[in-house]
């Protein structure tokens, strides 16, 4: 596949875009990233995206046409099936199914984290933090020796949870510490993901400042 054949339509803050970017980077696949302003969606983007959301993956064909793939996990699964590099799933069918189950679990975990970050009042913040904490406690019982979800090999579950954990690395430790307190395996997993090159480079260098500014504009309690 030539370098010009994959284009990732993105937004700088989207956690779902990060999933696809991490997999592309793990696979060592060359791709072009095209950023979209979701507050003022251009017509060309709306013509491509049935849902009006990112990410989109444009896959070039030899005849010069492009096929649009949407929804982050569909994109990630396509990349797993078509790109070289280390596999993102184990070979055993039962182990793959287990990982896919926890990928589904990540969806509601992300929702709790996002609502916690957006909380503008103390009651909402405490409610979402409690819900998030409950999910992380459940994760704690699934994790082994690490450093990743299933041991030494970085996989699809790691790619999906990394954007969630990234949020808490940019918050004041006084805010994030209680969420991970007494969850040593989850906290170690979070640290291992934060140090992974594909996770680091899945976002721009200005990601933290962009997110803080966005949350400040939204009136988040967690951003001064």
N, C-alpha and C positions, 0 to 999 in steps of 0.2 A: 504494500500500500504506500503510495507516494505521500510526501509530507503535506501536500496541499489537500488531501482527500478527507480529512476530518476537521470539522469546525465545531467548537463548543460555544453555544450561545449562552451567555452568563450574566449574572449580576454580582457585583463585588461582595455583597454580604450574604448571598443565598447559601444556606447549609446544604441544600440538595445539589447545587452546582458543585460544591466541594467534594461530594461523594464521587461524582464522575471524574473530576479533575484528579483526585487521589488515585483512582484506578488507572487513568491514562498515564500518570507519572510512574506508578508502580510497574506498568507494562513497558515503560520506555517508549511509548508511542508519541510521535510528533503530532501536534495539533495546533490549530489556530484558535485563539480565544477571542470572541467578539462580545463586548459588554453592551448591555441594554439598560436604558433608564426605565425602570418599571413604573415610575411615576408619570412618565410621558411616553408610552409605548409607541414606537414607530409603526407605520402601516406595514412595512415589509415583515416586521416581527409578528404582528397579528395575523398576517396572511400565512405565516409558517406554523404558528403555535395554535393548535386547536383549543388549548386550555388558557392561553394567554399567560402562561407561566414559563419559567426557566427551571432546569436546563433543557436545551434542545441540542441534539447532536446531528449535524449535517454530514452525511456520508456520501462522498463523491463516487460516481460510477465512471467507468472507462469512457462512456459516451459523452461525458461532461455534465450530465444531469446529477441532481442530488436527491437523496432520500432523507426525510426528516424523521428522527426518532425522538420521542418525548417521554417524560417520566423518568426520574433519576435511576430507579432500580432496573428499569428496562434497558436503559443506556448501559448501566454497569454490567448487566448480564450479557448484553451484546458484545461489549468489549472483552469480557471473559471468554466468550466463545470464539472470537475472531482474532484477538491480538496475542502475540507471543509474550514471553516473560513468565515469571512464576505464577502458578495458578492461585486464584484467590479463594478457592474452595477446596476442601479435602476430597480425596477420591471416593471415599466410602459414602454410599447414598444416605445412610442414617445420619452420619456426621454432617453432611451437606444440609439435610432437612433440619437438623438442630440449629445450624447456623442461620438458615433462612427464617426460622421461628424467631430468633433473637433479633434479626433484622427488622421483622415486623414489630417487635417490642420497642425497638428504637424509635418508631414513629410517635408513640404516645410519650416516650421519654423526652423527645425533642419538643413536643407540644408543651409539656410541663415546664421545661427549661425556658422556652420562649416566653411563656406567660409569666414566669417568675421574673425574667429580665424586664418585661414590659410593665410590671406592676407599678401602679401609681399610688396605691394606698397600702397600708401595713397589713390589713386583713387579707387582701389578695396575695400579697407577697408571702405571708406565712402559710396560707393554704396551698399555694403552688410549690413552695419549698418543701412542705410536708409530703405532698404527692410525689415530688421528684425524689426525695430522700427514700421513700418507700420503694420506689423502683430501683434505686441504686443498692439498697439493702438486698433486694432480690438478686440483682446482678452479682453482688459480692459472693453469694452462695454458689454461683456457676463458674467463677473464675478459679483457675488453678495457679500454678507457680509463675505463670507469665513468661515473658513480659506482655504477651498479647492475649487475646481472648482465648485462643486454643493452644497456647504455649509459645514456642519459639518462632512460629511462622505467622507473618502478617497476613490477614485474610479480609474477606469482604465485611465481616462484622466490625472489624477494626476501622475500615474505611467509612462505615456508616456512623459509628459512635464518635469518631475523632472530631467532627464539626460540633457536636454537642458539647464535648469536654472543652473545646477551644474557648467557648464563651467564658468559662470560669477562670481561665488563665489570665484574662484581662481585667477581672474584677479585683477590687481591694480584697486581700486575703481575709480580712475580718468578715467579709460577706461570704466568700466561697468556702472558707475553712469549715464552718459548721455543717455544710452539706456533705463533705467527704470525711468528717471526723469519725474515727473508729471503723473506717472502711479501708483497711490497708491495701487490699488487693485491687480494689477499684481505683484508689488514689495512685497506686504504682502503675496501673494500666494507663491511667490518664497521663502520667508523666512520660511513659514510654511512647505513647501516641504523639505527644507534643514535640518529642525529639525526632520523630520520623521525618526524613527529608520530603517525602511525598506530601505529608500533612502540612509541613511548613510552607511548601511552595504551592499548595493548592489555593492560597489566597495571595493578594498583593501585599506589598510591604506596608501599605497604609491601612490594612484591614482594621487593626485595633482602633486607630483614631477615627476611621469612618464609622465603626460600630458605636463607639462612645458618643460621637456627635449625633448619630441617629437616635440612640436611646435618650440622650439629653433632650432632643427635640420632642420625643414622645412623652417626656415627663417622668421617666423611670426613677424610682426611689434609689436605685443602686448606682447612679451616675451623678457625681457632684456637678 
